[in-house]
Amino acid sequence: KAGVTQTPRYLIKTRGQQVTLSCSPISGHRSVSWYQQTPGQGLQFLFEYFSETQRNKGNFPGRFSGRQFSNSRSEMNVSTLELGDSALYLCASSLGTGGEQPQHFGDGTRLSIL
Amino acid sequence: SQQGEEDPQALSIQEGENATMNCSYKTSINNLQWYRQNSGRGLVHLILIRSNEREKHSGRLRVTLDTSKKSSSLLITASRAADTASYFCAIEGGATNKLIFGTGTLLAVQP
């Protein structure tokens, strides 16, 4: 069974631009969560989607948004990029929502803002 | 903050030795999970322990949970160079069911 796939693996943008990251979950998994990982703040929860609905949201500004499609694939979008948005963005999928479901992570998208 | 705090931040041991990492948290939890992250990769789920459990084993891993002290520990026995990675605890609790990750312990196992 293929794992969680995130594209692209690396991305370089400049301040003010916007970016869209993609995540394909494990087949059959309906929940997708996004995290931002930085050396200073560690792993921070962005949002979770289940059956195309946002179930949970972390404490990030409205520039960060996401969506989930009917095939469970998910995208996250960051608009008006800032230098502080440089991070590793991780996507994780699980069978269902709820904290007892182990999260299966992709290898992330490394976003660098110049 | 609900975030777990891990101790130590970094740990260096020799192959064959045991490694112990600790996680403390502040809120009530439903369960606590441990994950491993190799450099430049995503996280891998290791083990989940529910709030009504005190100890769980999986291969060379042993996890304990003390809800009265709001702490957990991960023990890796007979460590190998391949165990070199960052280890994170993640707590799940409250109405939102979202996972809150700790700050991580960087483990280096010297061959």
Interface residues (C-beta under 8 A of the other chain):
Chain A: V4 S33 Y35 G42 L43 Q44 F45 E48 N56 G58 L90 A92 T97 G98 G99 E100 P102 Q103 H104 F105 G106 D107 G108
Chain B: Q3 N30 N31 Q33 Y35 G40 R41 G42 L43 V44 H45 L48 R50 F88 E92 G93 T96 N97 K98 L99 I100 F101 G102 T103 G104
